[in-house]
Amino acid sequence: MPGAAELTAAVWRKSSRSSTVSDQHECVEVAFVEPAVAVRDSKRPEGGALIFSAATWRYFLRTATMGE
């Protein structure tokens, strides 16, 4: 799994479903750091990140799009 150095250098992408209201930037950011996926709160990027295996991330996306 990636360490702090990989997360510092990671390219973070905001969710396409994030709020566009100027004072309510409620969204998550995702970074693909092989062989894992990191997720963090865009309002508190210094607050740390959750790290998921690529397989777990794919499962999450598949079930989330199915409404589970």
Residue pairs with C-beta under 8 A, 6 or more apart in sequence:
1 36
1 51
2 10
2 33
2 34
2 36
2 38
2 51
6 33
7 31
7 33
7 38
7 49
10 31
10 32
10 33
10 38
11 31
11 32
12 29
12 30
12 31
12 40
12 45
13 29
13 30
13 31
14 27
14 28
14 29
14 42
15 27
15 28
15 29
15 30
17 27
18 25
18 26
18 27
18 28
18 42
19 25
19 26
19 27
25 42
25 43
26 43
27 42
28 39
28 40
28 41
28 42
29 39
29 40
29 41
29 42
29 45
30 37
30 38
30 39
31 37
31 38
31 40
31 49
33 51
35 53
35 54
36 51
36 52
36 53
36 54
36 57
37 51
37 52
37 53
37 54
37 57
38 49
38 50
38 51
38 52
39 49
39 50
39 52
40 47
40 48
40 49
40 50
41 47
52 60
